[in-house]
Amino acid sequence: MIKTENLTMTYKNGFTAVKNLNLTVSEGDIFGFLGPNGAGKTTTIRMLTGLLKPSGGNVFISDLDVNSNENEIKKFIGVVPESHGYYNWMTGVEYLSYFAELFAQDKDKYTQNIEYLLEKVGLSGKKKVLIGHYSRGMKQRLGIAKALINTPKIIFLDEPTLGLDPIGQKDIQNLILEINRVMNVTVFITSHLLKDIEVLCNTICIVQNGELIEQGTIRDLQEKYSENKIIKLKTSDNKKAVEFFKDNELITRIEFVDEYVYIYINKNSNLNIVNDIKRYIVEKLFLNSIDIQEIGKEEITIEDIFFKLTDKKVRGGDIGEPIYN
């Protein structure tokens, strides 16, 4: 769906914002594009969408060269930038109609499509309200509807939940999932909120100083960077429960923390082996009448992987505000 080959952007002052970037985004992905401030994320999106001509390398979307097929590319991509301008004197339906006409769509067709999109983004009841009276979350949803007006194959979202309250963030997350799963749109998303990426994305890449430092599925990266494989267990009698599985040769350490037992598995074990051990523990405890109240795997998070690779710490999970020790 998207492929870049040694994508590079060097400005006239000699500053290289993006250097030899090689990305692959497959059709149907929700692809997370991560990096600290100044890593080259916005510059990359501008090149991917044809708004900025690269100084080197190539960008392909659906096998079309973006630089030589700009008009064709714009027919099947949608973009929601971080800083989005709205015409506050228009109503929601007028705003979407304006952009539909820019795509030279038939009025009967786009009128029906606009009603559909307004329903999808939860703005049907506000379609005749002036945009100037919309909340930030409503404007963000309207921006997503505008990006879908041309029925794109792929949509680019730059910081889609920035500045929203937790309810607004959840609404946008659910909307993105529906766009991907129900409308079959590939999603390319940047976010400073790593929880957004973890909830939404199946594949991510991490860039720093304009260079790609890692790319892969979330599952593969968790497998690659997890230093410990841990099973978290809570039973009716933790001390007694441990006696039934502590001698398993793949269990390297057992810790009691508050009401939980943390069971460390050999770090070279893959996830299939961890799942096998989990089943082994469940079977042992069932056969010995130990009541299992909770059992699950403790997995490395995207936040853990991000900081491991970029060597930065931030306040509150926001990678835009680094704190250096």
Rosetta silent file (secondary structure, phi, psi, omega in degrees, C-alpha in Angstrom):
SEQUENCE: MIKTENLTMTYKNGFTAVKNLNLTVSEGDIFGFLGPNGAGKTTTIRMLTGLLKPSGGNVFISDLDVNSNENEIKKFIGVVPESHGYYNWMTGVEYLSYFAELFAQDKDKYTQNIEYLLEKVGLSGKKKVLIGHYSRGMKQRLGIAKALINTPKIIFLDEPTLGLDPIGQKDIQNLILEINRVMNVTVFITSHLLKDIEVLCNTICIVQNGELIEQGTIRDLQEKYSENKIIKLKTSDNKKAVEFFKDNELITRIEFVDEYVYIYINKNSNLNIVNDIKRYIVEKLFLNSIDIQEIGKEEITIEDIFFKLTDKKVRGGDIGEPIYN
SCORE:     score description
SCORE:     0.000 S_00000001
   1 L     0.000  -54.366  174.187    0.000    0.000    0.000 S_00000001
   2 E  -125.119  134.696  176.033    2.765    2.459    1.001 S_00000001
   3 E  -144.378  131.801  173.542    6.431    1.968    0.274 S_00000001
   4 E  -117.451  146.798  179.144    9.329    4.378    0.558 S_00000001
   5 E  -125.265  107.945  178.326   12.805    3.853   -0.830 S_00000001
   6 E    49.774   42.657 -177.912   15.624    5.838    0.791 S_00000001
   7 E   -64.787  127.536 -173.942   13.255    8.756    1.329 S_00000001
   8 E  -139.058  140.820  173.101   15.265   11.858    2.202 S_00000001
   9 E  -134.877  110.391  175.004   14.513   15.531    2.848 S_00000001
  10 E  -115.693  123.926 -177.843   17.368   17.999    3.120 S_00000001
  11 L   -81.986  169.950 -175.602   16.428   21.671    3.281 S_00000001
  12 L   -61.654  -26.410  179.304   18.303   24.537    1.634 S_00000001
  13 L   -80.711    2.159  178.001   20.032   25.384    4.919 S_00000001
  14 L    94.028   -6.022 -178.994   21.611   21.918    4.914 S_00000001
  15 L   -77.500  128.523  177.905   19.424   20.427    7.637 S_00000001
  16 E   -99.806  108.972 -177.886   18.365   16.839    6.906 S_00000001
  17 E   -83.200  -32.590  179.587   14.952   16.192    8.469 S_00000001
  18 E  -136.477  133.483 -173.468   14.518   12.697    6.993 S_00000001
  19 E  -130.572  114.543  172.603   17.361   10.416    5.951 S_00000001
  20 E    47.633   51.253 -175.694   17.123    7.279    3.788 S_00000001
  21 E   -84.585  124.473  178.255   13.772    6.236    5.235 S_00000001
  22 L  -118.121  106.356 -178.919   12.469    2.832    4.111 S_00000001
  23 L  -116.223  150.812  171.327    8.880    2.146    5.205 S_00000001
  24 E  -136.270  119.972  176.656    6.390   -0.539    4.282 S_00000001
  25 E  -118.457  122.666 -177.945    2.696   -0.220    5.135 S_00000001
  26 L   -88.801  154.697  177.258    0.440   -3.089    4.064 S_00000001
  27 L   -60.109  132.725  179.704   -3.168   -2.769    2.963 S_00000001
  28 L    92.519   -7.113  179.214   -5.502   -3.015    5.956 S_00000001
  29 L   -69.505  152.822  154.644   -2.897   -1.936    8.505 S_00000001
  30 E  -109.084  103.985 -167.654   -3.352    0.579   11.272 S_00000001
  31 E  -102.335  122.734  179.649    0.230    1.771   11.128 S_00000001
  32 E   -96.708  127.183 -178.011    1.756    3.764   13.995 S_00000001
  33 E  -111.590  107.311 -170.523    4.521    6.238   13.159 S_00000001
  34 E  -114.988  151.178  174.350    6.432    7.126   16.325 S_00000001
  35 L   172.298  154.706  176.345    9.304    9.389   17.226 S_00000001
  36 L   -62.946  166.961  173.150   10.313   12.212   19.568 S_00000001
  37 L   -56.040  137.330  179.713    9.609   15.815   18.584 S_00000001
  38 L    84.226    8.350 -177.855   11.886   16.770   15.710 S_00000001
  39 L   -80.057  -13.172 -179.670   12.251   13.179   14.505 S_00000001
  40 L   104.645   15.348 -175.847   10.868   14.015   11.056 S_00000001
  41 H   -66.800  -51.128 -177.767    7.322   12.660   11.398 S_00000001
  42 H   -65.846  -39.340  176.457    5.431   15.643    9.983 S_00000001
  43 H   -59.479  -42.235  179.180    7.976   16.099    7.191 S_00000001
  44 H   -62.479  -45.785  179.246    7.525   12.441    6.282 S_00000001
  45 H   -60.711  -39.962  179.315    3.725   12.725    6.151 S_00000001
  46 H   -63.673  -36.054  177.063    4.016   15.786    3.913 S_00000001
  47 H   -73.438  -38.328  179.753    6.197   13.808    1.508 S_00000001
  48 H   -63.754  -32.233 -175.340    3.931   10.754    1.627 S_00000001
  49 L   -98.179    6.225  175.689    0.902   12.852    0.733 S_00000001
  50 L    81.326    9.644  179.417    2.578   14.849   -2.045 S_00000001
  51 L   -83.510  -16.580 -179.215    2.657   18.147   -0.156 S_00000001
  52 L  -140.531  127.133  179.819    6.458   18.229   -0.097 S_00000001
  53 L   -81.934  125.030 -179.397    8.798   17.014   -2.781 S_00000001
  54 L   -68.460  155.163  176.088   11.648   14.930   -1.309 S_00000001
  55 L   -85.032  -12.593  177.394   15.243   15.804   -2.048 S_00000001
  56 E  -163.473  156.382  177.591   15.987   12.115   -2.537 S_00000001
  57 E    85.019 -175.857 -174.528   14.361    8.702   -2.713 S_00000001
  58 E  -135.259  152.566  173.891   10.892    7.602   -3.768 S_00000001
  59 E  -126.682  130.000  177.291    7.382    7.246   -2.349 S_00000001
  60 E  -124.576  133.504  171.850    4.857    4.771   -3.748 S_00000001
  61 E  -125.201  122.484 -174.632    1.196    4.443   -2.791 S_00000001
  62 L    50.673   43.602  176.110   -0.676    1.565   -4.426 S_00000001
  63 L    69.019    6.015  175.954    2.319    1.192   -6.762 S_00000001
  64 E   -98.248  135.460  175.903    1.998    4.794   -8.006 S_00000001
  65 E   -72.442  117.470 -175.685    4.958    7.164   -7.655 S_00000001
  66 H   -60.321  -39.332 -174.154    3.620   10.019   -5.516 S_00000001
  67 H   -68.465  -27.536 -178.611    5.970   12.609   -7.045 S_00000001
  68 H  -108.759    2.553 -179.805    4.845   11.987  -10.616 S_00000001
  69 L  -136.104   43.107 -172.998    1.176   11.142   -9.920 S_00000001
  70 H   -58.004  -46.519 -177.070    0.152   13.816   -7.411 S_00000001
  71 H   -66.503  -39.432  179.239   -3.349   14.411   -8.796 S_00000001
  72 H   -67.288  -41.378 -179.987   -4.121   10.711   -9.077 S_00000001
  73 H   -60.707  -40.705 -176.077   -2.845   10.028   -5.539 S_00000001
  74 H   -65.042  -17.556  179.442   -5.074   12.733   -4.047 S_00000001
  75 L   -71.512  -24.146 -176.249   -8.130   10.909   -5.343 S_00000001
  76 L  -130.205   24.558  168.994   -7.682    8.016   -2.917 S_00000001
  77 E  -123.782  153.584  172.711   -5.966    9.442    0.164 S_00000001
  78 E  -127.502  147.908 -175.672   -7.393   11.447    3.047 S_00000001
  79 E  -135.025  131.599  171.236   -5.413   13.619    5.460 S_00000001
  80 E  -120.190   97.897 -178.440   -6.192   15.002    8.920 S_00000001
  81 L   -71.972  164.385  178.686   -3.268   17.280    9.882 S_00000001
  82 L   -63.024  -46.251  177.886   -2.398   18.146   13.476 S_00000001
  83 L   -99.878  106.451 -171.482   -3.268   21.798   12.893 S_00000001
  84 L  -112.367  124.225  176.922   -6.577   21.748   11.085 S_00000001
  85 L   -87.329  136.906  178.635   -8.271   24.893    9.772 S_00000001
  86 L  -125.676  150.821  177.520  -12.076   25.057    9.878 S_00000001
  87 L   -93.565   94.468 -170.267  -14.516   27.538    8.384 S_00000001
  88 L   -65.511  -16.655  179.393  -16.366   28.518   11.541 S_00000001
  89 L   -84.858   -5.736  177.385  -19.071   30.383    9.619 S_00000001
  90 L   -95.444  156.704  167.922  -20.156   27.146    7.889 S_00000001
  91 E   -83.592  169.290  179.380  -22.315   24.388    9.274 S_00000001
  92 H   -59.308  -43.598 -177.807  -20.955   20.854    9.370 S_00000001
  93 H   -70.733  -34.218  176.795  -22.929   19.780    6.316 S_00000001
  94 H   -65.920  -40.334 -179.640  -21.913   22.919    4.377 S_00000001
  95 H   -61.574  -47.205  179.704  -18.260   22.273    5.174 S_00000001
  96 H   -68.473  -35.331  178.226  -18.371   18.697    3.879 S_00000001
  97 H   -64.656  -39.025  179.144  -20.364   19.743    0.816 S_00000001
  98 H   -58.346  -46.039 -178.618  -17.735   22.341   -0.025 S_00000001
  99 H   -73.893  -31.175  175.586  -14.976   19.713   -0.085 S_00000001
 100 H   -62.891  -38.764  178.843  -17.133   17.228   -1.978 S_00000001
 101 H   -68.561  -30.710  175.849  -17.559   19.852   -4.704 S_00000001
 102 H   -63.610  -28.521  176.223  -13.782   20.341   -4.831 S_00000001
 103 L   -88.032    7.857  177.391  -13.618   16.673   -5.835 S_00000001
 104 L    56.566   40.193  179.861  -16.213   17.418   -8.536 S_00000001
 105 L   -83.784  150.068  175.579  -18.614   14.867   -7.094 S_00000001
 106 L   -64.655  133.947 -173.208  -22.211   14.579   -8.230 S_00000001
 107 H   -60.695  -42.716  179.678  -24.464   16.410   -5.754 S_00000001
 108 H   -61.500  -38.606 -179.667  -26.968   13.583   -5.332 S_00000001
 109 H   -69.770  -46.914 -175.583  -24.128   11.162   -4.668 S_00000001
 110 H   -73.550  -27.190  176.935  -22.205   13.340   -2.243 S_00000001
 111 H   -62.859  -42.903  177.656  -25.325   14.380   -0.331 S_00000001
 112 H   -66.877  -40.779  179.588  -26.012   10.745    0.481 S_00000001
 113 H   -64.996  -39.716  179.515  -22.338   10.128    1.310 S_00000001
 114 H   -63.395  -42.734  177.344  -22.221   13.152    3.650 S_00000001
 115 H   -59.675  -40.892  178.523  -25.250   11.884    5.591 S_00000001
 116 H   -63.523  -45.692 -177.684  -23.500    8.525    5.934 S_00000001
 117 H   -67.743  -41.001  178.739  -20.240   10.097    7.124 S_00000001
 118 H   -61.488  -37.223  176.388  -21.935   12.421    9.598 S_00000001
 119 H   -66.403  -42.627 -178.437  -23.669    9.406   11.104 S_00000001
 120 H   -62.524  -38.090 -176.896  -20.396    7.464   11.284 S_00000001
 121 L   -93.057    5.822  175.022  -18.588   10.280   13.139 S_00000001
 122 L    75.215   30.538 -177.939  -21.547   10.957   15.454 S_00000001
 123 L  -119.809   14.208 -179.220  -22.440   14.407   14.124 S_00000001
 124 H   -56.821  -39.637 -178.402  -25.818   13.778   12.459 S_00000001
 125 H   -77.469   -7.237 -178.399  -27.560   15.777   15.155 S_00000001
 126 H  -118.905   14.783 -171.352  -25.123   18.689   14.792 S_00000001
 127 L   -67.865  -24.290 -179.323  -24.903   18.904   11.006 S_00000001
 128 L  -103.262   10.067  176.227  -26.715   22.275   10.813 S_00000001
 129 L   -87.852  140.620  177.707  -24.822   23.826   13.740 S_00000001
 130 E   -62.411  138.209 -177.623  -22.103   26.368   12.915 S_00000001
 131 H   -59.975  -29.574  178.246  -18.626   24.846   13.236 S_00000001
 132 H   -59.972  -18.696  178.559  -17.651   27.783   15.460 S_00000001
 133 H   -98.245    2.016  179.019  -19.912   26.256   18.103 S_00000001
 134 L   -76.846  147.211  170.362  -18.322   22.798   17.865 S_00000001
 135 L   -74.207  170.247  178.530  -16.149   21.438   20.669 S_00000001
 136 H   -59.961  -42.488 -179.844  -12.569   20.387   19.906 S_00000001
 137 H   -64.718  -39.279  177.391  -13.612   16.737   19.781 S_00000001
 138 H   -64.459  -40.412  178.086  -16.484   17.506   17.404 S_00000001
 139 H   -64.314  -38.119  179.450  -14.141   19.417   15.111 S_00000001
 140 H   -64.968  -40.616  178.208  -11.724   16.500   15.111 S_00000001
 141 H   -67.521  -35.673  176.212  -14.509   14.122   14.102 S_00000001
 142 H   -65.541  -39.119  177.644  -15.616   16.538   11.391 S_00000001
 143 H   -62.136  -36.546  177.272  -12.029   16.652   10.117 S_00000001
 144 H   -68.479  -40.999  176.683  -12.011   12.872    9.859 S_00000001
 145 H   -60.281  -42.119  178.501  -15.320   12.951    7.955 S_00000001
 146 H   -61.312  -39.098  179.977  -13.799   15.515    5.557 S_00000001
 147 H   -68.598  -18.214 -179.273  -10.791   13.229    5.017 S_00000001
 148 L   -98.931    1.353 -171.991  -13.205   10.423    4.070 S_00000001
 149 L   -62.782  -27.711 -178.600  -15.277   12.507    1.642 S_00000001
 150 L   -98.832   16.396 -179.490  -13.498   11.052   -1.409 S_00000001
 151 L    51.156   62.671 -174.421  -13.811    7.428   -0.173 S_00000001
 152 L   -74.264  160.206  172.324  -10.043    7.022    0.254 S_00000001
 153 L   -84.654  -26.531 -178.208   -8.063    3.806    0.392 S_00000001
 154 E  -142.768  142.773  178.464   -5.782    5.259    3.048 S_00000001
 155 E  -125.623  136.031  179.099   -6.131    8.011    5.623 S_00000001
 156 E  -104.754  124.603 -178.461   -3.296    9.876    7.352 S_00000001
 157 E  -120.655  115.427 -179.819   -3.981   11.074   10.909 S_00000001
 158 E  -102.621  108.460 -179.396   -1.483   13.401   12.586 S_00000001
 159 L    54.239   59.744 -173.019   -2.069   13.491   16.373 S_00000001
 160 L   -68.486  -21.551 -178.286   -5.810   12.678   16.122 S_00000001
 161 L  -111.020    9.486 -177.349   -6.504   12.693   19.894 S_00000001
 162 L   -61.032  127.890  176.030   -4.227   15.575   20.900 S_00000001
 163 L    81.918    3.047  179.989   -5.881   17.888   23.412 S_00000001
 164 L   -92.846  152.019  175.093   -8.981   15.749   23.889 S_00000001
 165 L   -74.441  169.502 -176.071  -10.344   14.582   27.236 S_00000001
 166 H   -55.510  -36.244  178.960  -10.408   10.825   27.948 S_00000001
 167 H   -68.289  -42.557  177.958  -13.963   10.448   26.604 S_00000001
 168 H   -63.454  -39.499  177.462  -13.043   12.331   23.426 S_00000001
 169 H   -61.470  -44.261 -179.333   -9.920   10.211   23.012 S_00000001
 170 H   -64.208  -39.721  178.721  -11.968    7.021   23.341 S_00000001
 171 H   -60.336  -44.159 -179.009  -14.512    8.273   20.792 S_00000001
 172 H   -68.229  -40.131  177.473  -11.762    8.951   18.235 S_00000001
 173 H   -58.405  -47.234 -179.761  -10.110    5.583   18.928 S_00000001
 174 H   -63.892  -37.179  179.067  -13.403    3.769   18.299 S_00000001
 175 H   -65.423  -42.445  178.887  -13.974    5.802   15.150 S_00000001
 176 H   -62.103  -43.171  178.504  -10.512    4.923   13.795 S_00000001
 177 H   -62.048  -39.148  179.697  -11.126    1.222   14.441 S_00000001
 178 H   -68.757  -40.528  177.599  -14.463    1.412   12.625 S_00000001
 179 H   -57.952  -41.765 -177.773  -12.908    3.247    9.658 S_00000001
 180 H   -73.599  -47.658 -170.290  -10.337    0.478    9.386 S_00000001
 181 H   -85.804  -35.701 -176.150  -12.497   -2.577   10.037 S_00000001
 182 L   -94.578  -41.789 -177.576  -15.871   -1.585    8.608 S_00000001
 183 L   -92.930   -2.915  175.950  -14.917    0.865    5.854 S_00000001
 184 L    57.930   44.124  179.124  -11.744   -1.091    4.936 S_00000001
 185 L  -106.061  129.939  173.907   -9.483    1.964    5.032 S_00000001
 186 E   -72.693  138.743 -174.351   -5.771    1.637    5.771 S_00000001
 187 E  -120.485  128.629  174.933   -4.764    4.055    8.548 S_00000001
 188 E  -114.671  116.266 -169.973   -1.400    5.809    8.985 S_00000001
 189 E  -129.221  135.823  168.399   -1.290    7.493   12.385 S_00000001
 190 E  -111.593  144.934  178.679    1.186    9.561   14.375 S_00000001
 191 L  -158.548  140.814  170.362    0.611   10.193   18.056 S_00000001
 192 L   -80.258  -15.545 -178.594    2.504   11.396   21.115 S_00000001
 193 E   -90.891  101.780 -173.572    0.111    9.296   23.184 S_00000001
 194 H   -64.739  -26.037  176.567    1.679    5.866   23.195 S_00000001
 195 H   -65.190  -34.435  174.887   -1.477    4.296   24.623 S_00000001
 196 H   -56.531  -48.335 -177.013   -3.267    5.350   21.414 S_00000001
 197 H   -63.242  -42.441 -177.365   -0.719    3.423   19.381 S_00000001
 198 H   -66.577  -37.236 -179.434   -0.927    0.362   21.620 S_00000001
 199 H   -72.832  -38.662 -167.729   -4.733    0.285   21.474 S_00000001
 200 H   -96.806  -39.418 -162.551   -5.068    0.953   17.741 S_00000001
 201 L   -92.639  147.083  171.663   -2.082   -0.233   15.767 S_00000001
 202 L  -100.832  -22.542 -179.211   -1.001   -3.655   14.559 S_00000001
 203 E  -136.278  142.503  178.885    2.276   -2.389   13.069 S_00000001
 204 E  -136.748  162.113  164.680    4.579    0.447   14.099 S_00000001
 205 E  -136.319  153.396 -179.877    7.833    2.088   13.175 S_00000001
 206 E  -122.564  128.840  178.213   10.031    4.309   15.323 S_00000001
 207 E  -119.581  151.004  176.199   12.141    7.128   13.907 S_00000001
 208 E  -148.494  133.101 -178.421   14.747    9.305   15.570 S_00000001
 209 L    53.204   36.761  176.112   16.728   12.164   14.051 S_00000001
 210 L    80.358    2.627 -177.077   15.072   11.463   10.723 S_00000001
 211 E  -118.808  144.245  175.989   16.185    7.831   10.572 S_00000001
 212 E   -72.567  126.393  177.366   14.264    4.591   10.956 S_00000001
 213 E  -112.397  -15.725  175.775   15.428    2.716   14.044 S_00000001
 214 E  -166.562  149.685  176.941   12.788   -0.048   14.204 S_00000001
 215 E  -155.539  141.608  177.364    9.750   -1.376   12.368 S_00000001
 216 E   164.082  177.717  174.805    7.495   -4.395   12.806 S_00000001
 217 E   -71.807  155.040  179.730    4.261   -5.741   14.199 S_00000001
 218 H   -60.108  -40.970 -179.979    3.598   -4.990   17.852 S_00000001
 219 H   -62.563  -44.197  179.882    3.650   -8.722   18.630 S_00000001
 220 H   -64.919  -39.337 -179.592    7.020   -9.234   16.919 S_00000001
 221 H   -70.662  -36.396  175.118    8.564   -6.239   18.688 S_00000001
 222 H   -62.296  -40.803  178.235    7.272   -7.408   22.067 S_00000001
 223 H   -65.178  -41.320 -175.291    8.859  -10.771   21.383 S_00000001
 224 H   -69.841  -39.725 -171.042   12.131   -9.183   20.261 S_00000001
 225 H  -104.132   -1.524  178.292   12.606   -6.712   23.118 S_00000001
 226 L   -72.623  119.403  178.977   11.105   -8.562   26.056 S_00000001
 227 L   -83.092  -25.955  178.962   13.926   -9.316   28.498 S_00000001
 228 L  -133.880  142.171  171.385   11.694  -11.403   30.725 S_00000001
 229 E  -104.097  119.683 -171.518    8.676  -13.591   30.069 S_00000001
 230 E  -128.086  134.593  171.525    6.419  -13.298   33.096 S_00000001
 231 E  -107.385  129.571 -179.802    3.155  -14.931   34.117 S_00000001
 232 E  -102.904  125.142 -171.653    1.127  -13.062   36.737 S_00000001
 233 E  -131.225  140.494  172.272   -0.967  -15.323   38.969 S_00000001
 234 E  -135.356  126.832 -177.787   -3.443  -14.879   41.811 S_00000001
 235 E  -131.461  178.523  177.106   -4.996  -17.865   43.554 S_00000001
 236 L   -70.841  -21.070  178.840   -6.899  -18.784   46.692 S_00000001
 237 L  -152.480   88.794 -173.922   -3.595  -19.918   48.243 S_00000001
 238 H   -61.634  -42.325 -177.787   -0.490  -18.601   46.451 S_00000001
 239 H   -61.558  -44.007  179.828    2.070  -20.311   48.699 S_00000001
 240 H   -69.909  -38.984 -177.411    0.465  -23.716   48.234 S_00000001
 241 H   -59.825  -41.593 -176.356   -0.101  -23.164   44.501 S_00000001
 242 H   -60.372  -31.668 -177.816    3.597  -22.557   43.797 S_00000001
 243 L   -60.630  -24.035 -174.473    4.511  -25.983   45.169 S_00000001
 244 L   -88.174   -8.983  179.851    2.762  -27.664   42.230 S_00000001
 245 L  -139.033    0.591 -173.555    4.766  -26.016   39.433 S_00000001
 246 L   -64.887  -21.442 -176.896    7.956  -24.539   40.933 S_00000001
 247 L   -88.355    1.550  176.799   10.143  -27.411   39.692 S_00000001
 248 L   -61.436  128.160 -172.155    9.392  -26.785   35.994 S_00000001
 249 L   -67.046  -17.717  179.064   12.821  -26.379   34.372 S_00000001
 250 L   -89.162   -8.133  176.180   11.714  -23.397   32.273 S_00000001
 251 E   -89.157  117.763 -174.053   10.670  -21.389   35.353 S_00000001
 252 E   -96.913  -24.800 -178.128   13.704  -19.397   36.454 S_00000001
 253 E  -159.299  148.085  176.158   12.309  -17.328   39.332 S_00000001
 254 E  -130.764  130.351  179.630    9.169  -16.895   41.393 S_00000001
 255 E  -125.617  140.466  173.507    8.306  -13.710   43.286 S_00000001
 256 E  -102.321  118.831  178.859    5.489  -12.944   45.702 S_00000001
 257 E  -129.447  111.908 -176.481    4.329   -9.324   45.396 S_00000001
 258 L    54.760 -122.112 -176.373    1.292   -8.319   47.442 S_00000001
 259 L   -96.293   10.540 -176.137   -1.511  -10.701   46.436 S_00000001
 260 E  -115.957  157.150  170.476    0.170  -11.872   43.227 S_00000001
 261 E  -113.174  127.661  176.901    2.772  -14.435   42.188 S_00000001
 262 E  -105.343  118.099 -174.242    5.147  -13.398   39.384 S_00000001
 263 E  -108.637  112.954 -176.486    6.504  -16.415   37.533 S_00000001
 264 E   -90.937  127.810 -179.496    9.587  -15.732   35.402 S_00000001
 265 E  -102.452  148.520  176.792   10.094  -17.929   32.344 S_00000001
 266 L   -42.996  126.117 -171.646   13.435  -18.560   30.635 S_00000001
 267 L   -65.507  -16.848  178.337   14.022  -15.386   28.579 S_00000001
 268 L   -85.240   -2.789 -179.584   14.880  -17.421   25.475 S_00000001
 269 L   -75.231  139.037  175.340   11.403  -18.962   25.460 S_00000001
 270 L   -85.199  177.265 -174.624    9.054  -17.797   22.720 S_00000001
 271 H   -66.022  -29.501  176.864    5.431  -16.866   23.307 S_00000001
 272 H   -63.555  -40.410  178.705    4.207  -20.351   22.384 S_00000001
 273 H   -66.786  -40.936  177.986    6.317  -21.833   25.174 S_00000001
 274 H   -59.898  -42.884  178.591    5.031  -19.223   27.625 S_00000001
 275 H   -64.827  -36.409  177.335    1.468  -20.160   26.667 S_00000001
 276 H   -63.412  -42.239  179.522    2.307  -23.839   27.144 S_00000001
 277 H   -66.495  -38.482  177.344    3.617  -23.116   30.654 S_00000001
 278 H   -59.915  -45.218  177.464    0.526  -21.088   31.422 S_00000001
 279 H   -64.266  -38.003  178.326   -1.661  -24.059   30.440 S_00000001
 280 H   -60.214  -44.332 -179.818    0.600  -26.350   32.473 S_00000001
 281 H   -64.828  -44.871  179.720    0.096  -24.183   35.582 S_00000001
 282 H   -59.286  -44.355 -179.564   -3.675  -24.042   35.073 S_00000001
 283 H   -63.574  -45.893 -179.372   -3.854  -27.816   34.732 S_00000001
 284 H   -59.795  -44.317 -177.248   -1.702  -28.443   37.813 S_00000001
 285 H   -71.242  -35.170  177.411   -3.769  -26.092   39.966 S_00000001
 286 H   -64.156  -44.822 -178.553   -7.061  -27.489   38.704 S_00000001
 287 H   -66.072  -23.015 -178.735   -5.993  -31.058   39.476 S_00000001
 288 L  -108.418   19.446  171.941   -4.990  -29.991   42.980 S_00000001
 289 L    58.435   36.574  173.841   -8.157  -27.980   43.702 S_00000001
 290 L   -98.007  123.684 -177.449   -6.460  -24.577   43.849 S_00000001
 291 L   -77.018  120.223  177.406   -8.866  -21.817   42.827 S_00000001
 292 E   -89.060  119.514  179.472   -7.367  -19.511   40.152 S_00000001
 293 E   -94.765  -27.704 -179.934   -8.637  -15.957   40.592 S_00000001
 294 E  -162.767  137.105  174.555   -6.468  -14.325   37.946 S_00000001
 295 E  -151.789  136.896  179.689   -3.786  -15.406   35.468 S_00000001
 296 E  -169.432  173.111  179.513   -2.186  -13.589   32.560 S_00000001
 297 E   -97.295  135.270  171.239    1.056  -12.641   30.838 S_00000001
 298 E   -88.934  115.322 -173.978    2.975   -9.508   31.773 S_00000001
 299 L  -115.305  149.723  174.760    4.151   -8.107   28.449 S_00000001
 300 L   -64.011  140.261 -177.476    6.526   -5.330   27.498 S_00000001
 301 L   -95.346  167.369  174.956    4.594   -2.257   26.338 S_00000001
 302 H   -61.405  -36.223  177.429    5.092   -0.007   23.324 S_00000001
 303 H   -60.767  -44.506  178.384    6.169    2.676   25.789 S_00000001
 304 H   -59.424  -44.957 -178.422    8.871    0.341   27.152 S_00000001
 305 H   -65.851  -42.648 -179.293   10.113   -0.407   23.630 S_00000001
 306 H   -58.658  -48.915 -177.550   10.051    3.250   22.624 S_00000001
 307 H   -71.334  -31.107  176.542   12.179    4.360   25.562 S_00000001
 308 H   -61.717  -37.548 -175.476   14.506    1.409   25.210 S_00000001
 309 H   -87.827  -33.274 -176.667   15.248    2.495   21.625 S_00000001
 310 H   -98.742  -11.663  176.736   15.229    6.279   21.953 S_00000001
 311 L    56.914   45.148  177.268   16.773    6.438   25.440 S_00000001
 312 L  -132.028  152.381  174.931   14.423    9.172   26.624 S_00000001
 313 E  -120.471  144.620 -179.317   12.078    9.564   29.554 S_00000001
 314 E  -134.842  165.167  179.296    8.938   11.640   29.549 S_00000001
 315 L   -90.861  130.318  172.330    6.261   12.809   31.929 S_00000001
 316 L    67.965   19.543  176.592    2.852   11.136   31.734 S_00000001
 317 L    80.446    5.178 -179.763    3.569    8.974   28.700 S_00000001
 318 E   -97.412  115.297 -173.705    3.796   11.964   26.339 S_00000001
 319 L   -77.374    2.634  179.557    6.908   11.688   24.223 S_00000001
 320 L   -87.141   -8.143 -176.856    6.775   15.371   23.385 S_00000001
 321 L  -126.125   78.817 -177.188    8.123   16.547   26.759 S_00000001
 322 E   -68.627  142.690  175.032   11.460   14.854   27.455 S_00000001
 323 E  -121.167  120.976 -177.475   12.898   14.937   30.949 S_00000001
 324 L  -102.005  135.398  178.331   16.595   14.251   31.170 S_00000001
 325 L   -77.945    0.000    0.000   18.219   12.906   34.305 S_00000001
